[in-house]
Amino acid sequence: MSMFGNLEISSSALTAERYRAEVAATNLANLETTRTAGGGPYRRQQVVFRTAMESAGGEASGTVQVAEVVTDQTPPLRRYEPGHPDADKEGYVAYPAVNPVTEMADLMGAVRAYQLNASAINAGKQMIVQALDLLR
């Protein structure tokens, strides 16, 4: 693998981790959303990564890609709020099954992975510059 291959892997991981952070932020933003366009409460989303083993040139790359975003199938939380506009006949409102602690941990993990990949890119750039300096 070339030095540029390492940069490609880290840059693809930056993109994937940025997307993961966006999904975690969306989950947090919809913590209290009881009504969506599709009906019912918001459903937590989760990002699934995969490794792309071939680059456009046909050689092994190992880049990171977002394979899909899946909807969490955990049933909504029910709270007794008879005056709420979305309450059912029994007075219960369905709230998203989003745990703010879990989402913050996911968000912090994504941010940390992003920082590490940015550091790897900087280290790769420094190695390339040093190699060019040696060739002068």
SULCOR-V956609 format. One record per residue. RES is the residue in one small letter. OMEGA is omega in degrees with one decimal (999 if undefined). NEAR is the number of other C-alpha atoms within 12 Angstrom. D_FIRST is the distance of its C-alpha to the first C-alpha in Angstrom with 1 decimal. Layout:
res=RES omega=OMEGA near=NEAR d_first=D_FIRST
res=RES omega=OMEGA near=NEAR d_first=D_FIRST
This chain:
res=m omega=-179.3 near=13 d_first=0.0
res=s omega=176.5 near=14 d_first=3.8
res=m omega=-179.6 near=21 d_first=6.8
res=f omega=175.8 near=19 d_first=8.0
res=g omega=176.9 near=23 d_first=5.9
res=n omega=177.4 near=28 d_first=7.5
res=l omega=179.3 near=29 d_first=10.6
res=e omega=179.4 near=29 d_first=10.7
res=i omega=-178.7 near=31 d_first=10.7
res=s omega=179.6 near=32 d_first=13.3
res=s omega=177.0 near=29 d_first=15.3
res=s omega=177.0 near=30 d_first=15.6
res=a omega=175.8 near=35 d_first=16.8
res=l omega=-179.8 near=30 d_first=19.2
res=t omega=-179.0 near=26 d_first=20.7
res=a omega=-179.2 near=31 d_first=21.1
res=e omega=175.5 near=33 d_first=22.7
res=r omega=178.6 near=30 d_first=25.0
res=y omega=177.8 near=31 d_first=26.2
res=r omega=178.0 near=37 d_first=26.9
res=a omega=178.4 near=29 d_first=28.9
res=e omega=-179.9 near=25 d_first=30.8
res=v omega=178.0 near=30 d_first=31.8
res=a omega=177.9 near=33 d_first=32.9
res=a omega=176.9 near=27 d_first=35.0
res=t omega=177.0 near=26 d_first=36.5
res=n omega=178.5 near=33 d_first=37.5
res=l omega=-178.5 near=28 d_first=39.2
res=a omega=-177.6 near=21 d_first=40.9
res=n omega=-177.8 near=25 d_first=42.4
res=l omega=-176.7 near=28 d_first=43.6
res=e omega=-177.9 near=28 d_first=47.2
res=t omega=-177.1 near=26 d_first=46.9
res=t omega=-178.0 near=29 d_first=49.4
res=r omega=178.0 near=22 d_first=49.6
res=t omega=178.7 near=16 d_first=46.8
res=a omega=178.5 near=10 d_first=47.1
res=g omega=-177.9 near=9 d_first=46.3
res=g omega=179.0 near=12 d_first=49.1
res=g omega=-177.6 near=23 d_first=49.0
res=p omega=175.0 near=29 d_first=47.0
res=y omega=176.0 near=31 d_first=43.4
res=r omega=179.9 near=36 d_first=40.9
res=r omega=178.8 near=33 d_first=38.0
res=q omega=177.7 near=32 d_first=34.5
res=q omega=-179.8 near=28 d_first=31.3
res=v omega=176.8 near=28 d_first=27.7
res=v omega=178.5 near=20 d_first=25.5
res=f omega=170.7 near=22 d_first=21.7
res=r omega=178.4 near=17 d_first=19.4
res=t omega=173.7 near=19 d_first=15.7
res=a omega=-173.6 near=21 d_first=14.6
res=m omega=178.7 near=16 d_first=12.5
res=e omega=175.0 near=16 d_first=12.1
res=s omega=-179.2 near=19 d_first=11.7
res=a omega=-179.6 near=12 d_first=14.4
res=g omega=177.8 near=9 d_first=12.7
res=g omega=178.8 near=10 d_first=12.7
res=e omega=-179.1 near=14 d_first=9.1
res=a omega=-178.3 near=18 d_first=8.1
res=s omega=-179.2 near=25 d_first=8.0
res=g omega=-179.9 near=25 d_first=10.1
res=t omega=-178.6 near=28 d_first=12.1
res=v omega=177.5 near=29 d_first=15.7
res=q omega=172.0 near=30 d_first=18.7
res=v omega=-179.1 near=24 d_first=22.4
res=a omega=-179.9 near=17 d_first=23.6
res=e omega=172.1 near=16 d_first=27.2
res=v omega=-177.0 near=21 d_first=29.9
res=v omega=177.9 near=17 d_first=32.5
res=t omega=178.4 near=19 d_first=36.1
res=d omega=-177.4 near=19 d_first=37.3
res=q omega=177.4 near=16 d_first=40.3
res=t omega=-178.8 near=18 d_first=42.1
res=p omega=179.7 near=17 d_first=45.7
res=p omega=175.7 near=25 d_first=47.0
res=l omega=-179.9 near=23 d_first=49.0
res=r omega=177.7 near=22 d_first=52.7
res=r omega=179.8 near=21 d_first=54.9
res=y omega=178.3 near=17 d_first=58.6
res=e omega=-172.8 near=17 d_first=59.4
res=p omega=-179.4 near=16 d_first=62.3
res=g omega=-177.7 near=14 d_first=62.7
res=h omega=-179.6 near=18 d_first=59.1
res=p omega=-180.0 near=14 d_first=58.9
res=d omega=-179.6 near=25 d_first=56.3
res=a omega=176.4 near=21 d_first=58.3
res=d omega=-176.9 near=18 d_first=59.1
res=k omega=-178.5 near=13 d_first=62.7
res=e omega=178.7 near=15 d_first=62.5
res=g omega=-179.2 near=16 d_first=61.3
res=y omega=176.7 near=20 d_first=57.7
res=v omega=177.9 near=26 d_first=54.8
res=a omega=178.0 near=33 d_first=51.3
res=y omega=179.0 near=30 d_first=48.6
res=p omega=176.7 near=32 d_first=44.8
res=a omega=-179.5 near=31 d_first=43.4
res=v omega=178.7 near=34 d_first=41.1
res=n omega=-177.4 near=25 d_first=40.9
res=p omega=178.7 near=21 d_first=40.4
res=v omega=178.2 near=15 d_first=39.1
res=t omega=-179.2 near=19 d_first=36.4
res=e omega=178.1 near=28 d_first=35.4
res=m omega=177.3 near=23 d_first=35.4
res=a omega=176.6 near=18 d_first=33.2
res=d omega=-179.8 near=29 d_first=30.7
res=l omega=178.8 near=28 d_first=30.9
res=m omega=177.0 near=21 d_first=30.4
res=g omega=178.5 near=19 d_first=27.4
res=a omega=179.2 near=28 d_first=25.8
res=v omega=-179.9 near=26 d_first=26.7
res=r omega=178.0 near=20 d_first=25.3
res=a omega=177.1 near=26 d_first=21.9
res=y omega=179.8 near=26 d_first=22.0
res=q omega=-179.8 near=21 d_first=22.7
res=l omega=178.4 near=19 d_first=20.0
res=n omega=174.7 near=28 d_first=17.3
res=a omega=176.4 near=26 d_first=19.1
res=s omega=178.4 near=20 d_first=19.0
res=a omega=177.4 near=25 d_first=15.2
res=i omega=178.8 near=26 d_first=15.0
res=n omega=178.0 near=19 d_first=17.6
res=a omega=177.4 near=19 d_first=15.9
res=g omega=177.6 near=24 d_first=12.8
res=k omega=179.2 near=21 d_first=15.3
res=q omega=178.3 near=17 d_first=17.2
res=m omega=179.2 near=19 d_first=14.4
res=i omega=178.6 near=19 d_first=14.0
res=v omega=179.7 near=15 d_first=17.8
res=q omega=177.8 near=13 d_first=18.2
res=a omega=177.7 near=13 d_first=15.9
res=l omega=178.3 near=11 d_first=18.1
res=d omega=178.3 near=10 d_first=21.1
res=l omega=-177.9 near=9 d_first=20.4
res=l omega=-179.3 near=8 d_first=20.2
res=r omega=999 near=7 d_first=23.6
